[in-house]
Amino acid sequence: MDKVTEHLIEGCRRGDRSSQLKLYKQYAQRLYIACLRIVGNSSEAEEAMQDSFLKIFTRLDQYHDGQCFEAWMHRIAIHTAIDYVRRQAPDQEELSDNLAEPETDGPDEEEIQYSVARIKEATKKLPAGYRIILSLYLFEGYDMEEIASILKIQPPSVRSQYLRAKRKLLDIIAAN
């Protein structure tokens, strides 16, 4: 970690508002993007990011200097975003511990023409549970065990849900 960030952390621990603002400006965009991938809605991602910073500033005593500060903040943002998804309307599809493999009917991956815009739009249309698992695995780099721990489900269930989410994403892309 660089000296500037260390200085900002110490300022934040003392409650210095200018240090908090500088730290916010330094990391806000990265945490917003992580929240957006999980939440799928820009206004709620903004709220989740703001709440993440409130948690970061109030929990700085839990951060230990040997840890990677950005990773520590990122974990807080991911958990906050997941909490936002859990509070959403009941139309979200719940993650189950059903270990059955998803059906393989549907378009072949080779037949689908990919584009970044189409994938982003299709990801927004996924049920919240699927979007969370895909985002954590593909974009945030968590492995199946870590995702299982975060979501409090069994690792085989994470793999099953990931495969279903991937198939649903391909179906959405193919339908458009």
Secondary structure as the mmCIF struct_conf table of DSSP 4:
data_model
#
loop_
_struct_conf.conf_type_id
_struct_conf.id
_struct_conf.beg_label_comp_id
_struct_conf.beg_label_asym_id
_struct_conf.beg_label_seq_id
_struct_conf.end_label_comp_id
_struct_conf.end_label_asym_id
_struct_conf.end_label_seq_id
HELX_RH_AL_P HELX_RH_AL_P1 LYS A 3 ARG A 13
TURN_TY1_P TURN_TY1_P1 ARG A 14 GLY A 15
HELX_RH_AL_P HELX_RH_AL_P2 ARG A 17 VAL A 39
HELX_RH_AL_P HELX_RH_AL_P3 SER A 42 THR A 58
BEND BEND1 ARG A 59 ARG A 59
HELX_RH_3T_P HELX_RH_3T_P1 LEU A 60 GLN A 62
TURN_TY1_P TURN_TY1_P2 ASP A 65 GLY A 66
BEND BEND2 GLN A 67 GLN A 67
HELX_RH_AL_P HELX_RH_AL_P4 PHE A 69 ARG A 86
TURN_TY1_P TURN_TY1_P3 ARG A 87 ARG A 87
BEND BEND3 GLN A 88 GLN A 88
TURN_TY1_P TURN_TY1_P4 PRO A 90 ASP A 91
BEND BEND4 GLN A 92 GLN A 92
HELX_LH_PP_P HELX_LH_PP_P1 GLU A 93 LEU A 95
HELX_LH_PP_P HELX_LH_PP_P2 ALA A 100 GLU A 103
BEND BEND5 GLY A 106 GLY A 106
HELX_RH_3T_P HELX_RH_3T_P2 GLU A 109 GLU A 111
BEND BEND6 ILE A 112 ILE A 112
HELX_LH_PP_P HELX_LH_PP_P3 GLN A 113 TYR A 114
HELX_RH_AL_P HELX_RH_AL_P5 VAL A 116 LYS A 125
BEND BEND7 LEU A 126 LEU A 126
HELX_RH_AL_P HELX_RH_AL_P6 ALA A 128 LEU A 134
HELX_RH_PI_P HELX_RH_PI_P1 SER A 135 PHE A 139
BEND BEND8 GLU A 140 GLU A 140
HELX_RH_AL_P HELX_RH_AL_P7 MET A 144 LEU A 151
TURN_TY1_P TURN_TY1_P5 LYS A 152 LYS A 152
BEND BEND9 ILE A 153 ILE A 153
HELX_RH_AL_P HELX_RH_AL_P8 PRO A 155 ALA A 175
#
